[in-house]
Amino acid sequence: MLKSSTLLTLALLVTTPALAGPRYVHVGRLLDPETEKVLVNQLIKVVDGRVAAIAPWTRAPGDGPVVDWSGYEVLPGLIDAHVHLADTDQSSNVAEPLLHSNADIAYLGARNARNTLRAGFTSVHNVGNFRAFADVALRNAINRGDVPGPRINAVGAYITIPGGGGEVTGLSPDVTLPADMRVGVVTSPEEVTRKVDYLFQNGVDSIKLIATGAVLALGTEVGQQELTEAEMTAAVKGAAAHGGWVTAHAHGAEGIKSAIRAGVKAIEHASLIDDEGISLAKARGVWLDMDVYNGDFIEDVGTRDGWPTDYLRKNRETTDLQREGFRKAVKAGVKMTFGTDAGVYPHGDNARQFKYMVRFGMTPMQAIQAATVNAAALLGWSKDVGALSPGHYADMVAVDGDPLKDITVLEHVKAVIKGGEVVN
């Protein structure tokens, strides 16, 4: 329980965001994923939303308010490199995306962003939504201060083949999808280039390719490659021309290797990755972003709620193999990030994946690094997020316990600060 004096300080920080001068956080234990050290009884000085200095605690400074987190272990704000904030939650109804207007998606996205932030995830890579640019609008609203939420790297829409893993599928053939649900549909490398240009012209930060079929898309198979290597290469070149980069949804082994050869920066899922794919990812410095918690959720909730049998079949065909591939990749020293596919399961439950990453081969420190310094490096944001050394945004989370001894304490974040402002 926070002390009454701390509650007063928190109220002051929340209600007076324009407060001049420095602010401070008194930290009981500071877990530093950059150095892999834990510092005891520290004082973090915050100026203009960024960490200005960290020093041992001696006494309360007199030039600014102090948040008392002396009873907590504190980490940098967490980063989820695979979420779907600006969309509906997964359900048994394949037509669910058609039941919500753009206005409804905006409100759902705001709710999802708030829940994600309150769970300690202060930055995310939003890797797709069916309504084009819904994530760009949400990012902009958060940046303006209109709604609370994490820092967002947005992709705008999926680059996918017609009827592929990035489309709304399973509908009657005479149903016509709205144009904003088909912005990223392509049939040639030239069309990929045009669509990538269009996405960047409308404010995206990066590009998401659907290289193979998807578990949660009827009529597609996870092992089947959908985009050609030439199309993916065109996306990589097009993104680079705008100073951007590309990640690829890829389950199947051949699709994974084709995407890596095309020059993508990261592979999402990597469920059926083989030894050659692991070696290729390591040699090319490609990040693997593997959602190893998701399989259990889909099995349990999908079975309970009557999700399509095709979804459940494909999930069962990939879950154990993905976890074995994860174990091999960790052992091989492949670069790994923390990505959950939140939106398949409720936003705010992101931290449930940590224990799975530890169970399948990572140390607790490696899992924390995947969600801090590693994910920041993937996003190209290492100077701003993923750490609490001076110069970084003052994004931090407080937990009651030592996550190096029990990683599940990250599922129960006690308090969050983003950019020096208390969230909860």
C-alpha positions in Angstrom: 0.0 0.0 0.0 1.3 3.5 -0.9 1.9 5.9 2.0 -0.5 8.8 2.3 2.3 11.2 1.6 3.0 9.3 -1.6 -0.6 9.5 -2.6 -0.6 13.3 -2.2 2.5 13.4 -4.4 0.9 11.2 -7.0 -2.2 13.4 -7.1 0.0 16.5 -7.5 1.9 15.0 -10.4 -1.3 13.8 -12.2 -3.2 17.0 -11.7 -0.4 19.4 -12.6 1.3 18.0 -15.7 2.9 21.4 -16.5 4.6 21.6 -13.1 8.0 23.3 -13.6 11.2 22.0 -12.4 12.6 18.5 -11.7 10.6 15.5 -10.3 12.0 12.5 -8.5 11.3 8.9 -7.9 12.7 7.1 -4.8 13.3 3.5 -5.9 13.9 0.6 -3.5 15.5 -1.6 -6.1 16.3 -0.6 -9.7 16.6 -3.4 -12.2 18.8 -2.3 -15.1 18.5 -4.5 -18.2 21.3 -2.6 -19.9 24.0 -3.6 -17.3 22.1 -6.6 -15.9 22.6 -5.1 -12.4 20.2 -4.3 -9.6 20.9 -1.1 -7.7 19.5 -0.6 -4.2 17.9 2.6 -2.8 18.2 4.9 -5.7 16.9 8.4 -6.7 15.8 9.0 -10.3 15.8 12.6 -11.3 13.3 13.5 -14.1 13.5 16.7 -16.2 11.2 17.4 -19.1 9.9 13.8 -19.1 13.3 12.2 -19.4 15.8 10.7 -16.9 18.3 13.4 -16.0 20.3 11.5 -13.4 20.3 8.4 -11.1 22.2 8.4 -7.8 22.0 6.7 -4.4 19.3 8.0 -2.2 20.5 10.2 0.7 17.6 12.5 1.4 14.6 14.1 -0.3 15.7 16.9 -2.6 14.1 20.2 -2.0 13.5 21.4 -5.6 10.8 19.0 -6.7 8.2 16.4 -5.6 9.3 12.8 -4.9 7.3 9.7 -5.7 7.9 7.1 -3.0 8.6 3.8 -4.7 11.1 2.8 -2.0 9.1 -0.4 -1.3 9.1 -1.6 -4.9 11.4 -3.0 -7.6 11.5 -0.7 -10.6 12.1 -1.5 -14.3 12.1 0.5 -17.5 8.7 0.7 -19.1 7.9 -2.6 -20.9 7.6 -2.9 -24.6 5.3 -5.3 -26.5 6.5 -5.7 -30.1 3.3 -7.4 -31.4 -0.1 -6.0 -30.5 -3.3 -5.1 -32.3 -4.7 -2.2 -30.3 -7.0 -0.6 -32.9 -9.2 -3.5 -33.6 -11.9 -5.8 -32.2 -11.0 -8.6 -29.8 -10.8 -12.1 -31.3 -14.1 -14.0 -31.2 -15.8 -17.0 -32.7 -17.5 -14.8 -35.3 -15.5 -14.4 -38.5 -17.6 -11.4 -39.4 -16.8 -9.6 -36.2 -14.7 -6.9 -37.9 -17.7 -5.9 -40.0 -19.9 -5.3 -37.0 -17.9 -2.2 -35.8 -17.8 1.3 -37.4 -14.6 3.3 -37.6 -15.9 5.4 -34.6 -16.4 2.2 -32.6 -12.9 1.0 -33.4 -11.6 4.4 -32.2 -13.2 3.9 -28.8 -12.1 0.3 -28.6 -8.6 1.3 -29.5 -8.6 3.9 -26.7 -9.7 1.4 -24.2 -7.1 -1.1 -25.3 -4.4 1.5 -25.2 -5.3 2.5 -21.7 -5.4 -1.1 -20.4 -2.0 -1.8 -22.1 -0.4 1.3 -20.5 -1.8 0.5 -17.0 -0.3 -3.0 -17.3 3.2 -1.4 -17.6 3.7 -1.5 -21.4 4.7 2.0 -22.2 5.6 1.3 -25.8 4.3 -1.1 -28.4 4.6 -2.1 -32.0 1.1 -2.1 -33.4 1.4 -4.6 -36.2 -1.9 -4.3 -37.9 -5.6 -3.7 -37.9 -8.4 -4.4 -40.4 -9.5 -0.7 -40.6 -6.6 1.0 -42.3 -4.8 3.8 -40.4 -6.9 3.2 -37.2 -3.6 2.7 -35.3 -2.1 5.9 -36.9 -5.0 7.9 -35.6 -4.7 6.3 -32.2 -1.0 7.0 -32.0 -1.6 10.6 -32.9 -4.4 10.9 -30.3 -2.0 9.5 -27.6 0.8 11.8 -28.7 -1.5 14.8 -28.5 -2.6 13.8 -25.0 -6.2 13.2 -26.0 -6.2 9.7 -24.6 -3.8 7.7 -22.4 -1.8 5.0 -24.0 1.7 3.7 -24.9 4.0 5.0 -27.4 3.0 3.4 -30.7 4.9 2.3 -33.8 2.1 1.9 -36.3 1.9 -0.1 -39.6 -1.5 1.2 -40.8 -2.6 -1.9 -42.7 -1.4 -5.4 -43.6 0.3 -6.0 -46.9 -1.3 -9.3 -48.0 -2.5 -11.2 -51.0 -6.2 -11.4 -51.9 -7.9 -13.7 -49.5 -4.7 -14.2 -47.5 -3.8 -14.2 -43.9 -4.2 -10.4 -43.6 -7.8 -10.3 -45.0 -11.2 -10.8 -43.3 -12.0 -14.3 -44.6 -14.7 -16.9 -44.2 -17.5 -14.7 -45.5 -20.0 -15.4 -48.2 -18.5 -14.8 -51.6 -21.0 -12.1 -52.5 -20.0 -10.0 -49.5 -18.0 -7.0 -50.5 -15.5 -5.7 -47.9 -15.2 -2.0 -47.3 -12.3 -0.4 -49.1 -10.5 0.6 -45.9 -10.3 -3.1 -45.1 -8.4 -3.9 -48.3 -5.9 -1.0 -48.5 -2.9 -3.4 -48.3 -4.1 -6.1 -50.7 -1.5 -6.7 -53.5 -0.8 -9.0 -56.5 2.6 -7.9 -57.8 5.9 -6.4 -56.6 4.9 -3.1 -58.4 1.7 -3.0 -56.5 3.6 -3.6 -53.2 5.8 -0.6 -54.0 2.7 1.6 -54.6 1.0 0.4 -51.4 4.1 0.9 -49.3 4.4 4.4 -50.6 0.8 5.1 -49.9 1.1 3.8 -46.3 4.1 6.0 -45.5 2.4 9.0 -47.2 -0.4 8.5 -44.6 1.8 8.4 -41.6 2.9 4.8 -40.8 6.2 4.1 -39.0 6.9 0.6 -40.4 5.4 -2.1 -42.7 3.8 -5.4 -41.8 3.8 -8.2 -44.4 1.7 -11.3 -44.3 4.2 -13.8 -45.7 2.3 -17.0 -45.0 -1.2 -18.1 -44.0 -2.5 -17.4 -40.6 -3.9 -19.5 -37.7 -6.9 -17.2 -37.2 -7.9 -16.7 -40.9 -10.2 -19.2 -42.6 -9.0 -20.5 -46.0 -5.3 -20.0 -45.3 -2.7 -22.5 -44.1 0.2 -21.6 -41.9 2.8 -23.5 -43.9 1.8 -22.0 -47.2 3.8 -19.0 -48.4 1.6 -16.2 -49.7 3.7 -13.2 -50.7 6.5 -14.0 -53.1 10.1 -13.2 -52.2 10.1 -10.6 -55.0 7.1 -8.9 -53.4 8.6 -8.9 -50.0 11.9 -7.5 -51.4 9.9 -4.7 -53.0 8.4 -3.9 -49.6 11.8 -3.8 -47.9 13.2 -1.5 -50.6 10.1 0.7 -50.6 10.2 1.1 -46.8 13.9 1.9 -46.8 13.2 4.7 -49.3 11.0 6.3 -46.6 13.5 5.6 -43.8 11.3 2.7 -42.6 11.6 -1.0 -42.1 9.6 -4.2 -42.5 8.4 -7.0 -40.3 6.8 -10.2 -41.6 4.1 -12.4 -40.2 5.4 -15.9 -41.1 4.6 -19.3 -39.7 5.9 -21.7 -42.3 9.5 -22.6 -42.6 9.9 -21.6 -46.3 8.0 -18.4 -45.9 10.2 -17.4 -42.9 13.4 -18.0 -44.9 12.1 -16.2 -47.9 11.2 -13.2 -45.8 14.6 -13.2 -44.2 16.3 -13.3 -47.6 14.1 -10.4 -48.7 15.6 -8.3 -46.0 12.9 -8.0 -43.3 14.0 -6.8 -39.9 11.9 -9.2 -37.9 9.7 -12.3 -38.1 6.4 -12.5 -36.2 5.3 -15.9 -34.9 8.0 -18.1 -36.6 5.9 -21.1 -35.5 7.4 -23.7 -37.9 10.9 -22.3 -38.1 13.5 -25.0 -39.0 17.2 -25.2 -38.1 18.1 -23.5 -41.4 15.8 -20.6 -40.6 17.3 -20.2 -37.2 20.8 -20.1 -38.6 19.7 -17.7 -41.3 18.0 -15.4 -38.8 21.2 -15.4 -36.6 23.5 -14.8 -39.6 21.4 -11.9 -40.9 20.7 -10.3 -37.5 16.9 -10.7 -37.9 14.8 -10.5 -34.8 12.4 -13.3 -33.9 9.2 -12.2 -32.2 7.5 -15.3 -31.0 4.1 -15.3 -29.2 4.6 -18.5 -27.1 1.8 -17.8 -24.7 -0.9 -17.5 -27.3 -1.3 -21.2 -28.1 -2.7 -22.0 -24.6 -5.1 -19.1 -24.7 -6.5 -20.1 -28.1 -6.9 -23.7 -27.0 -8.6 -22.9 -23.7 -10.8 -20.0 -24.7 -11.3 -20.9 -28.3 -12.5 -24.4 -27.4 -14.8 -23.0 -24.6 -16.3 -20.3 -26.9 -16.7 -22.3 -30.0 -14.1 -20.7 -32.3 -14.0 -22.2 -35.8 -12.5 -25.7 -35.8 -10.0 -24.6 -38.5 -8.6 -22.1 -36.0 -8.2 -24.7 -33.3 -6.7 -27.3 -35.7 -4.0 -24.9 -36.9 -3.3 -23.7 -33.4 -2.7 -27.3 -32.2 -0.5 -27.9 -35.2 1.8 -25.0 -34.4 1.8 -24.4 -30.6 4.3 -27.1 -29.5 6.5 -26.7 -32.6 6.7 -22.9 -32.1 7.8 -23.4 -28.5 10.5 -25.9 -29.5 11.7 -23.5 -32.2 11.8 -20.7 -29.5 13.9 -22.9 -27.3 16.3 -23.6 -30.2 16.5 -20.0 -31.2 17.3 -18.9 -27.6 20.0 -21.5 -27.4 21.5 -20.5 -30.7 21.7 -16.8 -29.6 19.2 -15.4 -32.2 18.1 -11.9 -31.4 14.7 -12.1 -29.6 12.0 -9.7 -28.7 8.9 -9.8 -26.5 5.7 -9.9 -28.7 2.4 -11.3 -27.6 -0.2 -10.8 -30.4 -2.4 -9.1 -27.8 -5.9 -8.7 -29.2 -6.2 -12.4 -29.7 -6.3 -12.3 -25.9 -7.3 -9.3 -23.7 -5.1 -6.2 -23.8 -3.5 -5.7 -20.4 -2.7 -9.4 -20.0 0.5 -9.0 -22.0 2.8 -9.9 -19.1 1.4 -13.4 -18.9 3.9 -14.3 -21.7 7.0 -13.8 -19.5 6.7 -17.1 -17.6 6.3 -18.9 -21.0 9.5 -17.4 -22.3 11.3 -18.5 -19.1 9.7 -21.9 -19.3 10.9 -22.4 -22.8 14.5 -21.5 -22.4 15.1 -17.9 -21.4 16.5 -16.7 -18.1 14.3 -14.1 -16.3 16.8 -11.4 -17.2 16.7 -12.4 -20.9 12.9 -12.3 -20.9 13.0 -8.8 -19.4 15.6 -7.7 -21.9 13.4 -9.0 -24.7 10.7 -6.6 -23.5 13.0 -3.6 -22.9 16.4 -3.1 -24.5 15.8 -5.7 -27.3 12.4 -4.5 -28.3 13.6 -0.9 -28.2 16.5 -1.9 -30.6 14.0 -3.5 -33.0 11.9 -0.4 -33.1 14.9 1.8 -33.6 14.1 3.6 -30.3 17.0 2.6 -28.2 17.9 6.3 -27.4 14.4 6.9 -26.0 12.9 3.8 -24.4 13.8 0.4 -23.1 16.2 1.6 -20.4 16.4 4.2 -17.6 19.8 5.6 -18.1 20.1 9.4 -18.5 18.5 10.7 -21.7 15.8 8.1 -21.9 12.2 8.9 -21.4 11.2 8.4 -17.8 9.0 5.4 -18.5 9.0 3.0 -15.6 7.0 0.4 -13.8 6.9 -0.7 -10.2 6.3 -4.3 -9.0 6.1 -5.9 -5.6 8.7 -8.5 -5.7 11.8 -9.6 -7.5 11.1 -10.6 -11.2 14.5 -12.3 -11.4 13.3 -14.8 -8.8 9.6 -14.9 -9.8 8.9 -13.5 -13.3 5.2 -13.6 -12.7 5.3 -10.5 -10.5 5.4 -8.6 -13.8 1.7 -9.7 -14.3 0.8 -7.5 -11.3 2.3 -4.1 -11.9 1.6 -1.8 -9.0 2.3 1.6 -10.6 3.4 3.1 -13.9 5.1 6.3 -15.0 5.3 7.4 -18.6 7.4 10.4 -19.6 7.6 11.4 -16.0 3.8 11.5 -15.6 2.2 9.1 -13.1 -0.3 6.8 -14.9 -1.5 4.7 -12.0 
